[in-house]
Amino acid sequence: MKTQCKVELAEHPYTIHIGPGLLADTGTLCQEASLGGPLLVVTDEKVAPQYADPVEAALRAADYTVARVTVPAGEASKSHTQLIRIYDAALAAGLDRGSSIVALGGGVIGDLAGFAAATYLRGIHYVQVPTTLLAMVDSAVGGKTAVNLPQGKNLIGAFHQPALVIADMDSLTSLPPREWSAGLAEVIKYGVIAEPSLLDILEGHTSESLAADPDTLGDIVQRSCAIKADVVRRDEREGGLRAILNFGHTLGHAIEQLTGYGTFLHGEAIAIGMVYAARLSHKLRAFPADDVDRLIRLLERYGLPVTPPDCDWNAVATALLSDKKKVRGSIGFVLVRQLGVAAYGQKVPPDLLAETWQEML
């Protein structure tokens, strides 16, 4: 079943299309969104063999001129080197201010291509065509775009909303098990911070049964997108409320940085970060211990890690301070008082940060 979710922003509203077989509709949906050409498809070496040709065929069938640039798969491609390649390809393809970039892939491609669109000719349209569960429920929605620096993740970026999001559920059938689980980490996050009924749904399934239940999976994606769309509508540029979406991300990003962007997938690092944040929430905001245990059991049920790598705490503390959400030298954590009730900007004593890290090892 095909559904839609509206992101109701004052200046740049757009529609998220969710359902099977949508890649074949890419050209038509771009026309309906009044997007101009030529178009540049940005994808990676894993996604391109599976989906680039049909997407480009759909675009050409809608009378678009299409070029492609393919980058290596993985977080390392969120770099200035690959960004320059996209700019060069855009210039070679003749993209002007009426043109658009199509981000075909997971969160890395969406962030990288989105930032290229935000900065090429001071900003052109782009389309998110997420092919991973994590991108569908999180990174493709909301307009955060970025590249990494050696000192930390997403330190160079811009808020630049897509003109359109096309989430073809059929693309999830080819996801490797780890990427499937990594996407579910973000769904679990929404259950903790906003809608506990998502946790109930996931507890009623296994990874295998959920993958075989397209109606339930489509409902989960739609509900996750609706949660994020509502938060983004109320706080587009993360001036306050939107920060709750970072539950688990502060430590998660530090783990990614310390382990070299590749040892852990993003969702795996966030899973560990959520356990850390839940434990801090228990100590500082009386988050029930039973709910901490429930979160851990659910993450384990879907094959996600709950124990951090054996890193020196001083290195972890340094990595935490490189977080882009740092304000005046201080990190504010997202903590929960009860399921569905989250608070951002929470200060945590340094000794409690270290103590909780050691307890998790």
Secondary structure, DSSP 8 states (H G I E B T S, - for coil): --EEEEE--SS--EEEEEETTGGGGHHHHHHHTT--S-EEEEEETTTIIIIIHHHHHHHHHTT--EEEEEE-SSGGGSSHHHHHHHHHHHHHTT--TT-EEEEEESHHHHHHHHHHHHHGGG--EEEEEE-SHHIIIIITSS-EEEEEETTEEEEEEEE---SEEEEEGGGGGG--HHHHHHHHHHHHHHHHHT-THHHHHHHT--HHHHHT-HHHHHHHHHHHHHHHHHHHHH-TT-SSGGGGGGTTHHHHHHHHHHTTTTSS-HHHHHHHHHHHHHHHHHHHH---HHHHHHHHHHHHHTT---S-----HHHHHHHHTT-TT-BTTB--EEEEEETTEEEEEE---HHHHHHHHHHH-
